[in-house]
Amino acid sequence: MTMRRIIDPATSAGIYSILGALVVPRPIAWVSTRSADGVENLAPHSFFQIVSTSPPIVMISTVGEKDTARNARETGDLVVCGAPVDLIEQINLSGVEFPADRNEFAELGLTSEPSERVAPPRVAQSPYALECRVVDIIEMGNGVLIFGEVVLVAIDEDMMEGTRVRAQGLDLISRLGGNAWGEIGTQHDVPRVTWEQYQKTTRP
């Protein structure tokens, strides 16, 4: 049997990096917000997930009260943009803790485009954007969980095949452990199995 290392989160100083290396790959929410003073902010968040589809709600979590959380709390709006591979440098640099009065779009040479239903802009170079209104913010441990209801989806037309999204076409990156990033890579099409179908199959 394989030997296992036992790690107690209560006594391990490296739990952040350990969890970050184990819970992978993590999709990146490239989040645009606007401060109460009208300053546009853009930051990547790899603690990102779907919470509900009816209504459509997504969740991002920040470690501590950063610009994204503060702006979302003060204004009630945010936009989640896709993080494509060809913008990896700008995505990484948008994680720099710029002073709150600096506009990351301008700093990083990115083009903003107006959103239709919320105040923060979309990243024009991103293949998709989820315009969201904040429905709840919860503090848990050192995390600030922001729940946003998706009120509009804007996706590049050439990323669609009928009503389906071409995942490979999005060419999104993900976060792995340490300084490592990942790409979508190989896809495996494995149909879901119903209980009735399962009973007729040979067990693995």
C-alpha positions in Angstrom: 0.0 0.0 0.0 1.2 3.5 -0.8 2.5 5.5 2.2 0.5 8.6 2.8 1.7 11.8 4.4 -0.6 13.2 7.0 -1.0 17.0 7.2 -2.9 18.8 9.9 -4.2 22.1 8.6 -4.2 23.5 12.2 -0.4 23.1 12.4 0.7 23.3 8.7 1.9 26.7 7.6 1.8 25.6 3.9 -1.9 24.6 3.7 -2.6 27.3 1.1 -0.1 26.0 -1.3 -1.0 22.3 -0.6 -4.7 22.9 -1.3 -3.9 25.0 -4.3 -1.9 22.1 -5.8 -4.5 19.5 -5.0 -7.7 21.2 -6.1 -6.8 21.4 -9.8 -7.4 22.4 -12.4 -9.3 25.6 -11.3 -11.0 27.8 -13.9 -10.1 31.4 -13.8 -12.8 34.1 -13.4 -11.3 37.3 -14.9 -13.4 39.7 -12.9 -14.2 43.3 -13.9 -15.6 45.6 -11.3 -16.0 49.4 -11.0 -15.4 51.3 -7.7 -17.9 53.7 -6.2 -15.6 56.4 -7.5 -15.9 55.0 -11.1 -12.4 53.4 -11.3 -12.4 50.2 -13.3 -10.7 47.1 -11.8 -9.7 43.8 -13.3 -8.4 40.8 -11.4 -8.1 37.0 -11.9 -9.8 34.7 -9.4 -9.2 30.9 -9.5 -11.6 30.1 -6.6 -14.6 30.2 -9.1 -17.6 27.9 -9.6 -21.2 27.6 -10.7 -23.6 27.5 -7.8 -27.1 27.4 -9.4 -28.6 27.3 -12.9 -32.1 28.5 -12.0 -31.5 31.3 -11.4 -28.0 31.2 -12.9 -25.6 32.1 -10.1 -21.8 31.9 -10.0 -19.4 32.3 -7.1 -16.0 33.7 -6.7 -14.0 33.8 -3.5 -11.2 36.2 -2.7 -8.7 35.7 0.1 -9.2 38.8 2.1 -11.1 42.0 1.2 -9.5 43.0 -2.1 -10.6 45.5 -4.7 -12.9 43.0 -6.3 -14.8 42.3 -3.1 -15.0 45.9 -2.0 -16.2 47.1 -5.4 -18.8 44.3 -5.6 -20.0 45.1 -2.1 -20.3 48.9 -2.8 -21.8 48.8 -6.3 -23.5 45.4 -6.6 -22.2 44.6 -10.1 -19.4 42.5 -11.6 -18.5 40.9 -14.9 -16.8 37.5 -15.1 -14.7 37.2 -18.3 -13.1 34.1 -19.8 -9.3 33.9 -19.4 -7.8 32.8 -22.8 -4.3 31.3 -23.2 -3.1 34.1 -25.5 -3.7 36.7 -22.7 -1.9 34.8 -20.0 0.7 37.6 -19.4 -2.1 40.2 -18.9 -4.1 37.8 -16.8 -1.2 37.2 -14.5 -0.3 40.8 -14.2 -3.8 41.8 -13.4 -3.3 39.9 -10.2 -0.7 42.5 -9.1 -2.1 44.5 -6.2 -2.3 47.8 -8.0 -3.3 50.9 -6.0 -7.1 51.1 -5.9 -7.1 54.3 -8.1 -5.3 52.6 -11.0 -7.2 51.2 -14.0 -5.9 47.7 -14.9 -7.4 47.9 -18.4 -5.3 51.0 -19.1 -2.2 49.6 -17.2 -2.2 46.3 -19.2 -3.2 47.6 -22.6 -6.6 45.8 -22.6 -9.6 47.1 -24.4 -12.8 47.5 -22.4 -16.3 47.3 -24.0 -19.5 48.5 -22.4 -21.7 45.9 -20.7 -25.4 45.9 -21.4 -26.9 45.4 -18.0 -24.3 46.2 -15.4 -21.8 49.1 -14.9 -18.4 47.4 -15.1 -17.1 46.9 -18.7 -16.3 43.6 -20.4 -12.8 42.6 -21.6 -13.1 43.0 -25.4 -10.4 40.4 -26.1 -12.0 37.8 -23.9 -14.2 35.1 -25.7 -17.1 35.4 -23.2 -18.5 37.6 -20.4 -21.0 36.9 -17.7 -22.7 40.1 -16.6 -23.7 39.6 -12.9 -25.5 41.3 -10.1 -24.4 40.5 -6.6 -27.0 38.5 -4.7 -24.9 37.8 -1.5 -21.5 38.2 0.0 -20.4 35.8 2.8 -17.2 35.9 4.8 -16.0 32.5 5.8 -12.6 32.1 7.4 -10.2 34.3 5.5 -12.4 34.1 2.3 -14.9 36.5 1.0 -17.4 34.6 -1.1 -19.2 36.7 -3.7 -22.4 35.3 -5.3 -23.5 36.9 -8.6 -26.6 36.2 -10.6 -25.9 36.0 -14.3 -28.2 38.5 -16.0 -26.6 38.4 -19.4 -24.1 36.1 -21.3 -22.0 37.6 -24.1 -20.0 35.0 -26.1 -18.2 35.3 -29.4 -20.4 33.9 -32.1 -17.6 31.7 -33.6 -17.3 29.9 -30.2 -20.8 28.4 -30.8 -22.0 25.3 -32.7 -25.7 25.7 -32.8 -26.7 26.1 -29.1 -23.5 24.4 -27.8 -20.2 26.1 -26.8 -17.0 24.9 -28.4 -14.9 24.4 -25.3 -11.7 23.9 -27.2 -12.3 27.1 -29.2 -12.5 29.1 -26.0 -8.8 28.1 -25.4 -9.1 28.9 -21.7 -6.3 28.5 -19.1 -6.6 27.2 -15.5 -4.6 27.5 -12.4 -2.6 24.6 -11.0 -0.3 24.5 -8.0 2.5 27.1 -7.4 3.3 29.1 -10.5 1.9 26.4 -12.9 -1.0 27.1 -15.3 -2.8 24.6 -17.5 -4.7 24.5 -20.7 -7.8 22.5 -21.6 -5.9 19.8 -23.4 -7.4 16.4 -24.3 -11.2 16.0 -24.0 -12.9 12.8 -23.1 -16.6 12.4 -24.1 -18.2 10.2 -21.5 -22.0 10.1 -21.5 -23.9 10.3 -18.2 -25.4 7.0 -17.2 -28.9 6.7 -15.7 -29.8 4.2 -12.9 -31.7 2.1 -15.5 -28.7 2.0 -17.8 -26.3 1.3 -14.9 -28.2 -1.8 -13.9 -27.7 -3.2 -17.5 -24.0 -2.6 -17.6 -21.0 -4.7 -16.6 -19.5 -3.2 -13.4 -15.9 -1.9 -13.6 
